[in-house]
């Protein structure tokens, strides 16, 4: 046991050394600017951080992407750069892959496959995917986790905590305690492919009678806690459709919106990472393939009720109803001034849903979705002593910002009001919890 602990500690220390230079550089420069008055070229420094993180395989890169989409968590210059980080890392070589596959499926693992591509189809922050053919001629995707990711997660989260504490020490607009806890919980869950397999079963159940969303089926005998084998779904990147006819782009946007929010409003389950690599489009009918189910958030009925109540509170300009909605979300100590600022951000996110008309998700087509409003909200919260977002807010906000960016890329013009109202018209908190429990039970998943 001691040997195992020592080995884990060694791996964590190695990881600290690897990422410490990046984080240390960030810490030193930000502190120098704050306390010594050293002028910092934030744009140049942010580009350096992005380049350094892009070369490090592991969770810190994923966390950087996430952090960039949470309004006001990092300076604007860093958020702009980190938004462009891609989950593409140099893949493991074939000899390494063979050893990892043997560790998961035993030495004779290759007998399970007729074909197994030596080159990874996709290499991301926590693992890579290989295309293969199994004995019944099914084409499958084998998602293989990189070794020692548990150590990497532990080390990287410590570095993330340092980044948050440094920034928060002189910029108190957003209190990061709950944000950090949420990122920690979700990242650790992402390492468990058995849990992801169960979540895929939940989504297959949700979309079993829907033809515009496809969820891969899984192969239990070829899956472990760190290997997930699933059916191969062919599709094209959504950005390939940026120059398609308007009708095509609008259909895609509507399908994406429903693919993300049907599970949310009917089952209290949200895919928290609408990253461009996590889905594709089937060209024949513009249906959506969803691939990665590691970053999921399960909500209770009261939280979802709060999301709906806030919509109607904003529509009716009812501040008392808005305060109640925020409290259902988990916000506390909402003063009159803070309510006004929170409503500014919420008003932006809800604005496309307010009127029964065809419109863009945002009038401006430039920059990060919501960047200008987020900046204004940030400055106002700073003056008021800051706000502590509840942990449930993190990935809901992440999904809204991520999807908004997709809709901006597509230049989609859709009647968001009607789609939203179709999703919530039969909402009932008790019914949602019943749906959720049934879906989780069928997948043998507990929360």
C-alpha distance (Angstrom), angle and dihedral (degrees) to the residues before:
residue distance angle dihedral
X1 . . .
X2 3.80 . .
X3 3.82 90.4 .
X4 3.79 89.7 53.2
X5 3.81 91.9 49.2
X6 3.80 91.3 47.1
X7 3.81 90.7 49.8
X8 3.81 91.0 50.2
X9 3.81 91.2 48.5
X10 3.81 90.8 49.8
X11 3.80 90.5 52.2
X12 3.80 91.2 49.0
X13 3.80 92.0 49.3
X14 3.81 90.2 49.2
X15 3.79 88.5 51.6
X16 3.82 91.6 48.4
X17 3.79 88.9 54.5
X18 3.79 91.8 49.4
X19 3.78 98.0 50.2
X20 3.79 97.5 25.6
X21 3.78 92.5 82.2
X22 3.80 90.9 56.9
X23 3.79 95.2 46.1
X24 3.80 93.1 38.6
X25 3.77 90.1 54.8
X26 3.79 90.3 50.8
X27 3.82 91.5 47.8
X28 3.80 94.7 47.8
X29 3.78 95.3 48.5
X30 3.79 95.7 44.8
X31 3.82 91.4 46.9
X32 3.80 91.6 47.2
X33 3.77 90.3 53.1
X34 3.79 93.0 47.0
X35 3.79 102.1 42.5
X36 3.80 106.1 21.1
X37 3.77 99.6 36.0
X38 3.81 92.3 -121.6
X39 3.79 110.4 163.2
X40 3.81 109.8 -119.1
X41 3.77 123.0 -159.3
X42 3.80 93.6 -142.7
X43 3.80 95.4 -174.7
X44 3.80 92.4 53.4
X45 3.80 92.9 43.1
X46 3.82 91.9 47.6
X47 3.81 89.8 52.9
X48 3.82 89.4 51.7
X49 3.82 91.1 50.6
X50 3.79 90.9 48.9
X51 3.81 91.6 51.0
X52 3.80 92.2 47.9
X53 3.80 94.4 47.8
X54 3.78 91.6 46.5
X55 3.79 90.1 63.4
X56 3.82 94.8 51.2
X57 3.79 115.8 86.0
X58 3.78 113.5 -144.6
X59 3.78 146.9 51.6
X60 3.80 98.8 -41.6
X61 3.80 89.0 71.9
X62 3.81 90.5 51.0
X63 3.80 91.3 46.8
X64 3.80 90.1 50.0
X65 3.81 90.5 55.1
X66 3.79 91.1 48.4
X67 3.80 94.6 46.0
X68 3.78 90.2 53.6
X69 3.81 91.3 60.7
X70 3.82 97.9 50.0
X71 3.81 105.0 91.0
X72 3.80 114.4 -112.3
X73 3.81 96.4 -3.9
X74 3.82 91.3 117.3
X75 3.82 133.8 18.6
X76 3.80 112.6 -79.7
X77 3.80 93.6 -112.5
X78 3.81 91.4 57.3
X79 3.79 94.0 43.7
X80 3.82 90.7 52.8
X81 3.82 92.2 52.4
X82 3.81 97.7 41.1
X83 3.80 91.6 50.5
X84 3.80 85.8 69.5
X85 3.79 95.3 54.5
X86 3.78 107.9 118.5
X87 3.80 123.9 -149.5
X88 3.78 89.9 -123.4
X89 3.79 114.8 118.9
X90 3.83 128.4 166.2
X91 3.83 104.8 -81.1
X92 3.79 125.9 -122.0
X93 3.80 113.3 -95.8
X94 3.80 123.3 -110.4
X95 3.81 96.5 -99.5
X96 3.79 89.4 51.7
X97 3.82 91.2 47.7
X98 3.81 91.6 51.3
X99 3.79 91.1 53.1
X100 3.80 91.9 48.0
X101 3.82 92.7 47.9
X102 3.81 90.3 48.8
X103 3.80 89.6 51.4
X104 3.81 90.1 54.7
X105 3.85 102.9 36.1
X106 3.85 102.4 20.0
X107 3.79 128.9 -104.8
X108 3.81 95.5 -62.7
X109 3.82 92.5 54.4
X110 3.81 93.6 128.1
X111 3.83 91.7 67.7
X112 3.82 87.2 75.0
X113 3.80 92.2 63.4
X114 3.79 135.4 62.9
X115 3.79 89.4 -165.8
X116 3.81 133.0 9.9
X117 3.80 120.8 -178.6
X118 3.79 111.6 -127.5
X119 3.81 91.7 -154.5
X120 3.78 117.6 70.0
X121 3.80 115.3 -116.8
X122 3.78 90.1 -150.0
X123 3.80 132.6 7.5
X124 3.80 114.6 -162.7
X125 3.78 138.2 169.5
X126 3.82 99.9 -76.8
X127 3.80 103.3 21.8
X128 3.78 147.8 -18.4
X129 3.80 136.9 -111.8
X130 3.82 127.9 -128.5
X131 3.80 124.5 -168.1
X132 3.80 114.6 -132.7
X133 3.81 144.7 162.1
X134 3.79 121.1 -129.6
X135 3.81 129.3 -153.3
X136 3.82 96.5 -86.3
X137 3.84 88.0 54.7
X138 3.82 93.7 -107.8
X139 3.78 113.4 147.8
X140 3.80 109.7 -130.5
X141 3.78 141.6 -177.7
X142 3.80 115.9 -132.2
X143 3.81 110.7 -155.6
X144 3.80 106.6 -161.0
X145 3.79 120.7 -170.3
X146 3.79 118.5 -134.4
X147 3.81 114.8 -111.4
X148 3.80 121.6 -94.1
X149 3.80 94.9 14.8
X150 3.82 91.6 145.1
X151 3.81 89.0 61.4
X152 3.80 90.8 44.8
X153 3.81 92.0 51.1
X154 3.80 92.1 50.0
X155 3.80 92.7 48.6
X156 3.81 95.6 43.0
X157 3.80 93.5 48.4
X158 3.80 89.3 55.1
X159 3.80 89.1 53.0
X160 3.80 90.6 47.4
X161 3.79 90.5 52.9
X162 3.80 88.3 54.9
X163 3.81 92.0 51.6
X164 3.81 91.6 49.6
X165 3.81 93.7 47.2
X166 3.81 93.1 48.9
X167 3.78 94.0 49.8
X168 3.79 93.4 41.9
X169 3.82 91.9 50.3
X170 3.79 89.4 74.1
X171 3.78 103.0 17.2
X172 3.79 112.2 53.8
X173 3.80 101.1 172.3
X174 3.81 93.3 108.6
X175 3.82 122.1 32.9
X176 3.79 105.8 -145.8
X177 3.83 104.5 -161.0
X178 3.80 96.8 100.6
X179 3.82 92.1 36.4
X180 3.80 90.0 55.8
X181 3.81 92.1 47.4
X182 3.79 92.1 50.5
X183 3.80 93.9 48.7
X184 3.82 89.4 47.9
X185 3.81 93.8 51.4
X186 3.79 95.0 45.7
X187 3.82 94.4 45.5
X188 3.79 92.2 51.9
X189 3.80 89.7 49.5
X190 3.81 90.0 52.2
X191 3.80 89.7 63.1
X192 3.81 90.9 61.6
X193 3.81 107.5 81.8
X194 3.81 91.3 179.3
X195 3.80 88.1 62.9
X196 3.81 90.4 46.1
X197 3.81 89.6 52.2
X198 3.81 89.5 55.1
X199 3.81 91.4 48.1
X200 3.79 89.3 52.6
X201 3.81 87.3 55.5
X202 3.83 89.0 52.4
X203 3.81 91.1 53.1
X204 3.81 92.9 44.8
X205 3.80 87.7 55.4
X206 3.81 92.5 47.8
X207 3.81 92.6 51.0
X208 3.82 98.1 34.3
X209 3.82 92.3 115.7
X210 3.80 96.7 33.7
X211 3.81 121.0 96.6
X212 3.81 100.0 -167.6
X213 3.84 96.7 65.7
X214 3.81 128.7 56.4
X215 3.80 125.7 -164.5
X216 3.83 119.2 -171.9
X217 3.78 119.0 -116.4
X218 3.80 116.8 -126.4
X219 3.80 132.9 -130.5
X220 3.80 109.1 -136.4
X221 3.81 97.6 -165.3
X222 3.81 90.7 53.3
X223 3.80 95.8 45.4
X224 3.80 132.9 81.8
X225 3.80 137.0 164.9
X226 3.83 89.0 -75.1
X227 3.81 102.3 27.2
X228 3.78 123.5 61.5
X229 3.80 119.0 -173.4
X230 3.80 115.2 -167.7
X231 3.78 139.8 161.6
X232 3.80 115.7 -78.0
X233 3.81 114.5 -113.6
X234 3.80 117.2 -164.3
X235 3.76 117.1 -142.7
X236 3.78 146.2 137.1
X237 3.83 128.3 -111.9
X238 3.78 111.2 -95.0
X239 3.81 91.7 -126.0
X240 3.82 87.6 66.1
X241 3.80 85.3 74.1
X242 3.81 97.1 55.2
X243 3.81 91.4 106.8
X244 3.81 96.8 38.4
X245 3.82 121.0 117.0
X246 3.79 114.6 -71.1
X247 3.82 92.4 -110.7
X248 3.81 90.5 57.0
X249 3.80 93.0 48.5
X250 3.80 92.0 47.3
X251 3.82 92.5 49.9
X252 3.79 90.1 50.2
X253 3.80 92.1 50.3
X254 3.82 92.2 49.7
X255 3.80 91.3 48.5
X256 3.80 91.4 49.6
X257 3.80 92.4 49.1
X258 3.80 92.6 50.9
X259 3.81 92.6 42.6
X260 3.81 89.5 59.2
X261 3.80 102.2 35.2
X262 3.81 104.1 38.3
X263 3.85 90.2 71.4
X264 3.81 89.8 44.0
X265 3.81 98.8 53.1
X266 3.81 97.8 33.8
X267 3.83 102.0 36.3
X268 3.81 106.6 14.2
X269 3.81 91.3 -118.8
X270 3.80 123.4 126.4
X271 3.79 132.3 -171.2
X272 3.79 97.6 -133.6
X273 3.80 99.4 -163.1
X274 3.82 117.1 58.6
X275 3.82 88.9 172.9
X276 3.81 113.6 159.2
X277 3.81 91.3 -113.1
X278 3.80 94.0 56.1
X279 3.78 98.3 71.7
X280 3.78 142.5 23.2
X281 3.80 138.9 -168.4
X282 3.80 129.6 -110.5
X283 3.77 102.2 -137.3
X284 3.82 96.3 -152.1
X285 3.82 94.8 67.4
X286 3.85 104.9 1.8
X287 3.81 91.4 -114.7
X288 3.80 119.3 155.5
X289 3.82 127.3 -114.0
X290 3.81 112.3 -155.4
X291 3.81 114.9 -160.6
X292 3.78 115.0 169.7
X293 3.81 119.6 59.9
X294 3.79 100.7 165.5
X295 3.81 96.4 99.9
X296 3.81 101.5 60.2
X297 3.79 128.8 147.7
X298 3.82 122.2 -156.5
X299 3.83 115.1 -158.7
X300 3.78 133.5 -168.5
X301 3.79 122.3 -118.1
X302 3.81 94.6 -106.2
X303 3.79 91.9 59.5
X304 3.82 92.0 51.5
X305 3.81 89.1 46.2
X306 3.80 87.6 53.6
X307 3.82 90.8 53.6
X308 3.80 90.5 53.5
X309 3.82 93.9 41.4
X310 3.80 90.8 52.9
X311 3.80 90.3 53.7
X312 3.80 91.9 56.0
X313 3.82 91.6 40.5
X314 3.81 89.9 57.2
X315 3.78 91.8 44.1
X316 3.80 91.6 50.8
X317 3.84 93.8 37.4
X318 3.82 88.1 -127.0
X319 3.82 108.1 157.2
X320 3.80 96.1 -174.9
X321 3.81 90.2 54.6
X322 3.82 89.7 46.8
X323 3.82 91.9 53.1
X324 3.82 89.9 50.4
X325 3.82 89.8 50.1
X326 3.80 92.9 51.0
X327 3.79 89.5 48.7
X328 3.81 89.5 53.8
X329 3.79 86.7 53.9
X330 3.78 90.2 53.1
X331 3.82 102.3 -103.2
X332 3.82 114.3 143.0
X333 3.80 137.0 -167.6
X334 3.81 94.5 29.4
X335 3.78 107.7 -179.6
X336 3.79 122.9 -170.2
X337 3.81 89.7 -101.9
X338 3.81 94.5 48.3
X339 3.80 90.7 47.6
X340 3.79 89.8 56.8
X341 3.81 91.4 52.2
X342 3.82 94.9 43.9
X343 3.80 88.9 49.7
X344 3.78 89.2 54.1
X345 3.82 91.1 60.6
X346 3.81 94.0 38.7
X347 3.79 90.1 46.8
X348 3.78 89.5 55.9
X349 3.83 93.5 50.1
X350 3.80 93.0 45.4
X351 3.79 97.1 39.7
X352 3.85 96.9 95.5
X353 3.83 88.1 54.3
X354 3.78 97.0 52.3
X355 3.80 101.9 78.6
X356 3.80 130.3 49.7
X357 3.78 95.6 -124.7
X358 3.81 142.8 97.5
X359 3.80 111.6 -93.2
X360 3.79 146.5 142.9
X361 3.80 119.6 -90.6
X362 3.83 87.8 -116.2
X363 3.78 130.8 7.1
X364 3.80 94.1 -131.8
X365 3.81 116.8 68.4
X366 3.78 95.6 -165.1
X367 3.80 133.4 88.5
X368 3.78 131.1 1.9
X369 3.78 114.0 -25.6
X370 3.79 106.7 -91.6
X371 3.81 94.8 2.1
X372 3.81 96.8 135.2
X373 3.81 95.1 46.1
X374 3.81 91.1 44.1
X375 3.78 90.0 54.2
X376 3.81 92.0 51.3
X377 3.82 91.7 46.8
X378 3.79 89.3 48.8
X379 3.80 93.7 55.2
X380 3.78 93.1 47.1
X381 3.81 94.4 47.8
X382 3.79 89.5 49.6
X383 3.82 90.4 58.2
X384 3.81 90.6 49.8
X385 3.80 95.4 52.4
X386 3.79 97.8 -97.5
X387 3.78 136.9 -87.0
X388 3.80 133.1 -104.5
X389 3.83 109.6 -135.7
X390 3.82 113.9 -146.3
X391 3.80 112.7 -115.7
X392 3.82 91.9 -115.0
X393 3.80 89.1 62.5
X394 3.82 94.8 61.7
X395 3.80 101.9 74.9
X396 3.79 95.7 32.2
X397 3.79 87.4 57.0
X398 3.83 89.7 43.5
X399 3.80 90.9 55.3
X400 3.81 93.3 46.9
X401 3.81 93.0 50.1
X402 3.82 93.7 42.5
X403 3.79 93.8 49.3
X404 3.79 91.4 43.6
X405 3.80 88.9 56.9
X406 3.81 90.4 51.8
X407 3.80 91.6 51.0
X408 3.80 89.5 49.4
X409 3.83 90.7 52.8
X410 3.80 89.4 51.6
X411 3.83 92.6 45.7
X412 3.80 84.3 -137.9
X413 3.80 121.2 -176.2
X414 3.79 109.7 -161.6
X415 3.79 139.3 153.8
X416 3.81 93.6 -109.0
X417 3.82 90.2 172.7
X418 3.80 92.9 64.8
X419 3.81 95.0 44.5
X420 3.80 90.7 49.8
X421 3.81 93.8 47.6
X422 3.80 91.5 48.7
X423 3.80 88.6 55.6
X424 3.81 96.3 48.2
X425 3.83 103.1 32.4
X426 3.83 94.1 97.9
X427 3.80 96.0 33.1
X428 3.77 116.5 148.2
X429 3.79 121.8 166.8
X430 3.81 94.4 -144.2
X431 3.80 92.1 47.0
X432 3.82 89.9 50.3
X433 3.79 91.5 53.5
X434 3.81 90.5 48.5
X435 3.82 90.8 50.0
X436 3.79 90.2 47.3
X437 3.79 95.3 48.8
X438 3.80 92.2 47.3
X439 3.82 92.1 49.9
X440 3.81 92.4 47.0
X441 3.80 92.2 47.0
X442 3.81 91.8 51.4
X443 3.81 88.4 53.5
X444 3.82 92.4 43.9
X445 3.80 88.5 -122.3
X446 3.79 125.8 144.3
X447 3.81 128.1 -166.9
